[in-house]
């Protein structure tokens, strides 16, 4: 019976070794899988950090360009303002019209016959009707209506 006992013991040890080996192998396989996942997560994190760093560098470059453009715009506005102020000062002594136009206007004013009225006489006189001929209530309609009544 010793052989049967040894053989039984050998079978029990083989079965237990098989289960322990499969259990150890599963743990080892899970451990390797977790290591791969950790490495992948670490790579993803490093890629994310690089993307953020690139984004921040690009943002810094764009903000620098925007500051340059803004300072150029301010300089342009100041230059334009100075130019306009200088033109205003230089043109303040010049007349609005050219010399020839001013002479023509003055000549036409001198040649124009202008009737000037005294301010005192205009307050006591009736307004003047500038329309030629009869107009409004004083047109020929009244005379025509009288002629129709007599006929």
HUWO-V242019 format. One record per helix or strand of 3 or more residues. SS is the DSSP state (~ for helix, > for strand). FROM is the first residue (numbers start at 0). TO is the last residue. If there is no record, write none. Layout:
BEGIN
ss:SS from:FROM to:TO
ss:SS from:FROM to:TO
END
This chain:
BEGIN
ss:~ from:1 to:90
ss:~ from:98 to:110
ss:~ from:118 to:123
ss:~ from:135 to:137
ss:~ from:140 to:149
END
